[in-house]
Amino acid sequence: MDLETMRAVADRLLALEEAPSTDDLLTLVMMLRGFLALLIPEVRALAAGRPVDDVWRAAAQAGIGEARRRLNHTTGHRAPVLLAEAQRLSRSVLALCTYLENLEACGE
């Protein structure tokens, strides 16, 4: 899994002050949704291997829940609204990348 690319896309979107074209935003939203579709099962599997009272497990599960809520929330197709959606998805991508790295480090 290319966490570096996922982080770069998410960071770039969070840094935007003006919305790109609607078509570009739709493409980015779909890309971020794809990243989350890859990250969620990986993070879930690593978290499941941790003790029930483990802080990393709890944090990862909360991040997964938030990512799923964001995936289930759809917005309109106007550029400013799409930018806000893309930025919310970006925050979930960044969080799950961090949880994945932390959970992997705990297993070493």
C-alpha positions as CSV (number, residue, x, y, z in Angstrom):
1,M,0.0,0.0,0.0
2,D,1.5,3.4,-1.0
3,L,0.9,5.5,2.1
4,E,3.2,8.2,0.8
5,T,1.0,8.8,-2.3
6,M,-2.2,8.7,-0.2
7,R,-0.7,11.3,2.2
8,A,0.5,13.5,-0.6
9,V,-3.0,13.6,-2.3
10,A,-4.7,14.2,1.1
11,D,-2.2,16.9,2.1
12,R,-2.5,18.7,-1.3
13,L,-6.3,18.8,-0.9
14,L,-6.2,20.1,2.6
15,A,-3.9,22.9,1.5
16,L,-6.3,24.2,-1.3
17,E,-7.9,27.5,-0.7
18,E,-9.9,27.6,-3.9
19,A,-11.8,24.7,-5.4
20,P,-10.5,23.2,-8.6
21,S,-12.9,22.3,-11.4
22,T,-15.9,20.2,-10.5
23,D,-14.6,17.3,-12.7
24,D,-11.2,17.4,-11.0
25,L,-12.8,17.4,-7.6
26,L,-15.0,14.5,-8.5
27,T,-12.0,12.6,-9.6
28,L,-10.2,13.4,-6.3
29,V,-13.2,12.4,-4.2
30,M,-13.3,9.0,-6.0
31,M,-9.6,8.6,-5.5
32,L,-9.9,9.3,-1.7
33,R,-12.8,6.9,-1.5
34,G,-10.7,4.3,-3.1
35,F,-7.9,5.0,-0.6
36,L,-10.3,4.5,2.3
37,A,-11.6,1.3,0.8
38,L,-8.1,0.0,0.9
39,L,-7.1,1.4,4.3
40,I,-10.2,0.4,6.3
41,P,-9.8,-3.4,6.1
42,E,-6.1,-3.2,6.7
43,V,-6.4,-1.0,9.8
44,R,-9.4,-3.1,11.0
45,A,-7.3,-6.3,10.7
46,L,-4.3,-4.9,12.6
47,A,-6.5,-3.4,15.3
48,A,-8.3,-6.7,15.8
49,G,-5.0,-8.3,16.6
50,R,-4.4,-5.9,19.6
51,P,-5.8,-6.5,23.1
52,V,-9.3,-5.3,23.7
53,D,-8.2,-2.6,26.1
54,D,-5.4,-1.3,23.9
55,V,-5.3,2.4,23.2
56,W,-4.2,2.0,19.6
57,R,-7.0,-0.4,18.9
58,A,-9.6,2.0,20.3
59,A,-8.2,4.9,18.4
60,A,-8.1,3.0,15.1
61,Q,-11.6,1.7,15.6
62,A,-12.8,5.3,16.2
63,G,-11.0,6.4,13.0
64,I,-12.6,3.6,11.0
65,G,-16.0,4.6,12.3
66,E,-15.4,8.3,11.3
67,A,-14.1,7.3,7.9
68,R,-17.2,5.1,7.3
69,R,-19.5,8.0,8.3
70,R,-17.7,10.2,5.9
71,L,-18.0,7.6,3.1
72,N,-21.7,7.3,3.7
73,H,-22.2,11.1,3.5
74,T,-22.6,12.4,0.0
75,T,-22.9,16.0,-1.0
76,G,-23.9,18.0,-4.0
77,H,-21.8,18.6,-7.1
78,R,-20.9,22.2,-6.7
79,A,-17.2,22.9,-6.4
80,P,-17.1,24.4,-2.9
81,V,-19.3,21.6,-1.5
82,L,-17.2,19.0,-3.2
83,L,-14.0,20.6,-1.9
84,A,-15.3,20.4,1.7
85,E,-16.2,16.7,1.2
86,A,-12.8,16.0,-0.3
87,Q,-11.1,17.7,2.6
88,R,-13.1,15.6,5.1
89,L,-12.2,12.4,3.3
90,S,-8.6,13.6,3.2
91,R,-8.5,13.9,7.0
92,S,-9.8,10.4,7.3
93,V,-7.1,9.1,4.9
94,L,-4.4,10.8,6.9
95,A,-5.7,9.5,10.2
96,L,-6.0,5.9,8.9
97,C,-2.5,6.1,7.4
98,T,-1.2,7.1,10.8
99,Y,-3.2,4.4,12.6
100,L,-1.8,1.8,10.1
101,E,1.8,2.9,10.7
102,N,1.3,2.9,14.5
103,L,-0.4,-0.5,14.6
104,E,2.4,-1.9,12.4
105,A,5.0,-0.5,14.7
106,C,3.2,-2.0,17.7
107,G,3.5,-5.4,16.1
108,E,7.2,-5.3,15.6
